[in-house]
Amino acid sequence: MTEPRRYAGEKSVAAFEKARKLMPGGVNSPARAFGAVGGTPLFIDHADGPYLFDIDGNQFVDYIGSWGPMILGHRPPVVIEAIEKALAKGTSYGAPTEAESKLAEQIIDAVPSVEKVRLVNSGTEATMSAIRVARGATGRNKVVKFSGNYHGHVDSLLVAAGSAAATLGVPDSPGVTPGAGQDTIVLKYNDCDGVKNAFSQHAGEIAAVILEPVVGNMGCVPPTMEFLETLRSETLSDGSILIFDEVMTGFRLAYGGAQERFGVVPDMTTLGKIVGGGLPLGAYGGRADIMDNVLPAGKVFQAGTLSGNPVAVAAGSATLQSLADDPPYEQLDAIGDRLAAGLHAAAAKHGVPHQVQHVGSMLTLFFNARPVTNWPEADRCDREAFGRYFWGLIEKGIYMPCSQFEALFFSTLHTEALIDETIDKADQVLASL
């Protein structure tokens, strides 16, 4: 067994030492500290197309894409041009613009569940707001979420499952009070019986069910159709609101997101990442009768000084227009199939226990002998093997997600040649495991 060195250039090491004196852990989002793989994070200087370049001058094929937004690759000319035009007019107004309405119209036209939409600044803000609106619209308090699904750092959703099959959530972070999770029911993903039991036990009390329709936050875990259909039928029967968190999957798995791909339409949808074209922008929307509960049309409060920021709106609108004009989804599916098949063949050849799971341009190589359908199964992955795999690929110029439990993403600029190069280098690394 060969242990790769924890690769990081001298400039990245120095930059991280400085950053740790200035920011908690040296980063502004925890995964960036490389805690799941050890070693020192690479500090990025710039990006272009399918590549990242660190401050030590190294080039990497990028498979995180800023954790999902960069479906067109880095610095796509159509988006850069739109940003420059917006910047020439100003950076923020705190007043309505026609550009906001254009982006709202694009979202409504694309996403089957959305009749009205509100723009916000992040995916976390979108899910937080959607939960509040669902509670306000139904007059109920309880919310169902699934272990292994991440919906941002919202107190009521940042909870873990207790010991029972349908238990109320317990805080998963210091600073989250017991009261914040007392109305959150945590279930196992892809468990239809668990869903049915929860609705039986809490009939008439559940305001909403929220889930990632394809999970990206415990690695790529697809839903079963039975699971999605059970959720849809149970929420309809009980009068609960079904929320698809499509922050990752929206505009990535299809132009209309996972709900278009699977043909299951929720009541509300949260969006982020691609919808902002790489700039901070999120959105939540749904049926008009639900969304009309939001102030000033209704009484549910939600506001934001920078919501609908003109520069972010311009980037998002240009990205969505490009995806609508030249849909890349067949191409992305084919590339995903190619990468999945190649990684599976390489791991199998070297006798590495593994699962390759992917939907479109989301994919994870799990170091796990059994299929992963929920968090308890994901939790059995060989994290140490993944860490060696990650650093081995870094040494060869391939930048994968720095956690076993984050799906990788690729862009329209990841050619077959780049995919084959990635497979070849993965083969070499897997041989050392």
N, C-alpha and C positions, 0 to 999 in steps of 0.2 A: 504494500500500500504506500503510494507516494503522497506526501503531504506538500501541496504547493505553498510557496511563500505567500504571505499576506501582502499582495502587491499594492504598493502606493508609492508614487514618486516623492522626492524630497520636498517639493513645493506643496504637495497636498498634505504631507505630514505636518509641515510648518503651519499651513493654513488652518488645519484642524486644531493644533495646539492653541493657536490664537483664538479661534472661534469658541473653544470650550471655556475660555475666560470671559466671553462676552454673552453667550447664549446657553441656556440649559442643555447640556450634552453636546454643545457645539453646533446644534442644528435647529431648524424651525419646524421640523416634522420628524417624529422619532425614527422611522425606518431609515432615514438618510444617514444615521450614525453607524449603520452596518452592525448593529448589535446582534442580529440573527446569524451573521456569518463571521463575526470577529474581524479584527484588523482595522485599518484606517480607511475612511471613505475617500473616494476620489473627488476632488473639487473640479467642477466643470468650468471651462473658459468660454466655450461656444458650441453651437450645434449647427449642422447643415444636412438637409436631406435625411438619410437614415443613420447619420453618424453623430457621435458625441466626441468632443475633444477636451481633454483635461488640461489643467494649468501646467502640467509637466510636458505637454506636447504630444501626448499619446492619443491615438484615434481608436474609437470603438464602434462596432456595429451596435446600434441602440435597440434594445428590446423592452424598454420601459416606456418610451415615448411620453415622458413627463407623467407617468402612471395613467396613460390613456388618451389624453387630448390630441396627440399629434398624429392623427390618422392620415394626414396628407404629408407627413414628414415635417422636419424642422424648417422653418423659414419659407413656407410655400409662397411664391411670388404674389398670388392672388390675395392672400391674407396680409402680407406685408404692405401691399399697395393700399388695401382698405384701411389698415391702421394708420398709414402715413396721411391719407386723406382726412381721416377723423382727427388726427393730432393737429393738423393745420387749422382746424376750426376751434379747438379747445379740448381740455381733458376732462372736465366735469361741469355740469350746470345745475344739478339739483332741481331740474324742471323737465317736463315731458319733451320728447323728441319724436319725430316721425320714424326715425331709425328703430326705436323701441317697438313701435307698432309693426314695422316690417319683420323684425326678428320674431315677434309674437305670432305673426301670421305664418311664417315659415314653420314654426314649431307646431302650430295647430294643424296646418296642412299635412305635416309629416306623421305626427304621433296619434294613433287611432283614438286613444282615451281622452285627448286634450281638446276641450271646447273653449276654455279660457285659461290664461296662463299669467303668472306673476314672475317677473325677473328678480333675482337676488344675486348674491355675490359668491356663493360657494355651494357645493353639494350638501355640506352640513347644514347650512342655513335653509336649503330647500327641504330637507327631510324634517328638520325641526319645525318648520312652518307647516308642512303638510300634516304632521301629527296634530298640531294645534287646531288646524282647520277641520280635520276629521272629527276631533273631539267636540269642537264647537258645532259642527253640522249635525252630529248625531245626538248630542247631549249625553254621551257616555264617556267613561274614563279609561277603560282598559285597552291596552294595545298588545297585539301579538307580534313578536319578532322571532327570529331563528338563530340558534347558536352558530357561530362562524360567519354570520352576515354582519357587515360593518356599515353603519349608516351615518358616519361622522361622529364627532364627539358631543353628541346630544346626551344630556344627563339621563333622561328616561330610557334611552336606548343603549347606553354604555353600561350594560348589566350582563351578568352571567347566569346560567341556569343553576337552579338548586338541585336537590336530589330527586325530586318527583318528576314524573313525565310532563306534567303541565303545571310548573311551579311559577310563582311570582319571582321576578328577577331580584338578584342581590347585587349590590354595587360592585363594579369591576374595576374601580379606580378610586384611590383616595380623593376626597372632595365631592364624590357623588353620595348624597345622603340616602339613607334607607327609604325615605319618603319618595325620592325621585323615581325609584324603581318599583314601588309597591303596586302600581297599576300596569306593570309590564309583565306579560306572560312569555316565557322563553321556551320554545319548542325545538325539536330536532328537524333539520332540513330533510325534505323528501319523505317525511313520515306522515302519511295520510291518516292513519289511525290516531296519531297524536293531535292532528288538527281537528278531527271529528270529536274526539274526547274533550278538547278544550272548549269547543262551541257548545257541547252538551253541558259541561260543567258551569260555563259562564254565559249561558244563553241570555241574550238581551243586554249584556254588559259590555261587549267588545265594540269599541269605536272603530278600530282599524286593524288590519293585518298588513305589515310591511315586510318586504323581502327583496333580495336581489334575484331577479328572474333567471339569471345565470350568475352564480357566485364568482367573484374575483378576489375576495378577501380571505379565503382559506385555500387559495389556489383556485384554478378553474373547475368549478363543480356544476355541471348542468342539472336542471330539474328533470324529473320525469313528467310526462304529459299528465299522468294520473294525479300527480301532486298539484300541478297548476290547475287542473280541472276541479279537483277537490276544493282548493282554495276559492275558486270562483263560485262554485255552487254553495259552499258553506257561508260565504260572506253574503251572497244574494239572499239566501234563505233567512239569515239572521238580521239583515239590514245593516251589516257592517260595511265599511269602506275598504276595498282592496287597493293597496298602494304598491306599485312596482317602483323600486329604487333603481332607476336606469341611469344613474350617474356614470357608471362604467359602460353599460350596454347600449345606451341611447345613441343612435346614429352610428354605432359601430357594428352591431350584428345584423342590422338592416337599417334603411333610412328611417323607418318607423320604430326601430329598436327591437328588443326581444319580444315585445307584444305583437309586433308584425310578424316576426319570424315564427313564433309558436302559435299565433292565432288565438291568443287568450287576452282579452281586453280588460284591464283593471278600471277602477273608478278614478284613481289619481296616479300621477307619475311625477317622480322627481328626476331632475336632469342636472348635469354638470359636465366638466371636462370638455368633450368635443363641442358642446353647445356654445362654449366661449372661445373656441378656436385657439386655445392655449393661454388665454387671459382669464383672470378671476371673474367667472360668471356662472350662476346656477339658475335653475328655474323649477317651479312646481306648477302643475296644472291638473285639470280634470274636467269632469262634467260641470256645465255652467251652473247648475243648481247648487253644487258644492262650493264652487269658487266664488259665487256671489255672497258667501258668508264673510268674505274678506273685506276689511275696512278699505275704502269708504263705502263700498256697496252694501256690506253687512257690518257685523259687530266684532268679528275676530280680528284682533290687532296684529299687524305685521307691517314693518316699515324698514327703510334702509337709506341712508344718505347717498351711498354710491350705487344703489340698485339701478340697473339700466345704464351704467356708465357708458358714455358714447364710444370710447375706444374699444372696450370689451365687446360691446354690441356689434361694432363694425367687424371685429375679428370673427365673432361667432356667425354673423350673417353671411360673410364671405365664405366661410368654411361650409356652412349648410348649402349655400348656393352651388358651390363646386361639387358637393356630393350629390345634389339633385340633378345637376346638368350632366354629370358623367359618373353614374353609380359604379363604385368599385367593388361591390360586394361579392360578385362571382369571382373576381380576381383574388380578393382577400381569402375567400373560402378555399380556393385552389392552393394558394400559398400555405394556408394553415394545414391543409391535408398533407402537403409535401413535407412541411416541417415536422408534423406529428409522426408521419410514417418513418422519416429519417431518424428521428430521435429514438423511436421505439426500436427500430432495427439495430441501432448502435448499442443501446442498453441491453437488448436481448443477446446480442453477439458476445458481450462481455459478462453475461450472467449477473447483471445488476438488477435486483428486485425493483420493479418500477411500474408505474401507470402513466400513460400519456393521455391527458384529457383536454379536449379543445372544442370550442364552438366558434366558427369563423376565425377572427383574428385575435382571439383570446386563447391562451394555451398554458398548461403546466405539465412539466415532467415531475411527477411525484416519486420520491424514493420510498415506495410502499408496494408491497407484494400484492395488495388487494385493491380493487376499485374504490374510489373515494366518492361517497354520496352524501356525507354529512361531516360535522366537525369531529365527533369521536373517532371516525375512521381516518380523517386527515391528521389527527393528533398522533397517530401511530407512525408517521413518516420518520425516516432517518435524517434528522436535522444535520448531524455531523457530516454525512455523505453529501448532503446538499451544499454545505459550506465548502467542502473540498471541490465540488463541481463548479460552484460559483467562481471561486478564486482561480481555478484552473482555466476557466474561460476568460476571465479578466486578463490573465497573462497572455492569452492568445488573441486579445482584441475584440472580445465579445462581451457586451454588457447586458447581463440578465438581471431580473429583479433580485434584490439582495435579501430575499426571504423565500423559504419554501412555500409560504402561504400567500404569495402575491402572484396573480396571473401575469404572464408576459403579454405584451402588445407589439404588433408591428404595423407598418404603414404601407401605403400604396407604392412607396419607393423602395421597399424591400423586394428586390428582384429574385428570380429563381437562382441566379448565380450567388447572391448573398446568402440565400437560404441554404444552398448546397455547401457553401463555405462554412456556414455555421454548423451544419450537420457533421462535416468532416472534422472540425475542431472539437465538437462535442464528443465524437467517436474517440478521438485521441485522449481526451480527459477521462472519459468513462473507462477506457482501458486501464487507467492508473488506479481506479477505484476497486 
